[in-house]
Amino acid sequence: MEYEANEPKHIKVRGAKVHNLKNIDVDVPLHKIVGIAGVSGSGKSSLALGVLYAEGSRRYLESLSTYTRRRMTGAAKAQVDEVLYVPAALALHQRPGIPGIRSTFGTGTELLNSLRLMYSRLASHRCPNGHYVPPTLKVAAEQEILCPECGAKVHAPSAEELAFNSQGACPKCGGTGSVRTVDLDSLVPDDSLSIDEGAVAPWNSLMWSLMTDVCREMGVRTDVPFRELTDREKEIVYHGPAEKKHIFYKAKKTNQAGELDFTYFNAVYTVENALAKVKDEKGMKRVEKFLKEDICPECGGSRLSEAARAPRLRGIGLAQACQMPLKELVDWVAGVPDSLPEEMHPMAESICESFQTVAKRLMDLGLSYLSLDRAAASLSTGERQRMQLARAVRNRTTGVLYVLDEPSIGLHPSNIVGLNAVMHDLIADGNSIILVDHDTQILSEADWLIEMGPEAGAGGGYVITQGTIPQVIAKKESMIGPFLAQTADMRIRKPITREEIFAPGKLHLSTDAIHTVKPLKIDIPKGRLTVVTGVSGSGKTTMVLESLIPG
């Protein structure tokens, strides 16, 4: 990209003293990929985030009106004598925050916005009597549509009415896709006990003990082990009707006794009633041990109301489209315009193109296996960070300073190729990149490298080398240079046999399908350091944190 001769070529930092920085002066090239390397604690993040990002974002905010600034979180001036020519800055942090319960891969990438627009404008909509009306331009023109079969007026939902975090939410689960239901297995944790001995757990902690007496009046034996009860008796315990019974009640701790009428609360209703009355965290803790998360029976986990699931495009609803892996969905979207009447092609191509532009970048970053309905909270750190990156490129900014804080975290070496392509696209659009990382595969892409050190903490905070990659490699004082040159001493240990590895014993793991992990069986050696590797999204975290640890 060409720049004016008098345009600043560097950000000038003078007298930086943030954290352990030793009053350093440094010139950071603009419109380049600038890597900042160094041992952990050497001052890399202090320079990148504490000085460059802090000053870039602060000065941008200060350029806004006082009215606007009052509604935004301000930042204190960085401990630095002078920073000149710093652009507006955006930071892509190494550990993006955990998204909320309603956030999905589709909402986080905004692909779902384009897909909802397709279903709003291009789909066949259903009339009140269940007939489908062929796609028509009248929807976009907001003209009245009548069903050709029965003449009823057809309501074409807006994109907002197809959103599960708005008007299109399933009424049962509130757009979360899951409901908390009573876990029957938790109600009688020890079936060797009788009901008199406290076998029905919620009656002990959530209800008066007299429920045992009411249960006896319902025809259930309360003095035999629970496991010996008939199926009919167990059914009464779990789901029996709310009948009023006359009982003789004697308090356990006092000698008081008396007769009273009391309505039967079965074990399931006891939990549901207590849940409805929960007012604080303490109350929730008493109830939640009897609950489990289940897929919403009404929307099947799609989060959408019945009306939002109704429109049909290429023969399927929005819920089914969101279940496809991105790779398949991209192919499906490519066929949308040709499935419509010719007069709708220009509008369809425009909507579909905006979807495909974003999707292509996500696929370049190795996220083609994710579906739009995947809960964002279930994504790995690397996956969430690449979502951030794709959003940055999609916005087609220019003149922005992007500070990438260890973007290689969670990335397999084969995924770094896509990450490098994203960085070069940002530079081509006229932006600047500061890249804090340890990974030599990604640092080697830098046009300019600043190495901090020589040690961590008080022994760091100096610029020990800077220059192009060949220049840094050539400098003897550089600690990263030998690694960039791939000349570092790599010690290789003597191979160890499988018999030696498994000698101390093993853990056997057998899983059902969860997220991207298929049903699998694996043996993990005890008393050994075991590494789980694979490309991002291959199921490493799911297998270890969501299968092995809970097990």
Secondary structure, 3 states (H helix, E strand, C coil): CCCCCCCCCEEEEEEECCCCCCCEEEEEECCCEEEEECCCCCCHHHHHHHHHHHHHHHHHHHCCCHHHHCCCCCCCCCCEEEEECCCEEEEECCCCCCCCCCCEHHHHHCHHHHHHHHHHHCCEEECCCCCEECCCCCCCCCCCEECCCCCCEECCCCCHHHCCCCCCECCCCCCCCEEEEECHHHHCCCCCCECCCCCCHHHHHCCCCCHHHHHHHCCCCCCCEHHHCCHHHHHHHHHCCCCEEEEEEECCCCCCEEEEEEECCCHHHHHHHHHHCCCCHHHHHHHHCCEEEEECCCCCCCCECCCCCCCEECCECHHHHHHCEHHHHHHHHHCCHHHCCHHHHHHHHHHHHHHHHHHHHHHHCCCCCCECCCEHHHCCHHHHHHHHHHHHHHCCCCCEEEEEECCCCCCCHHHHHHHHHHHHHHHHCCCEEEEECCCHHHHCCCCEEEEEECCCHHHCCEEEEEECHHHHHHCCCCCCHHHHCCCCCCCCCCCCCHHHHCCCCEEEEEECCECCECCEEEEEECCCCCCCCCCCCCCHHHHHHHHHCCC
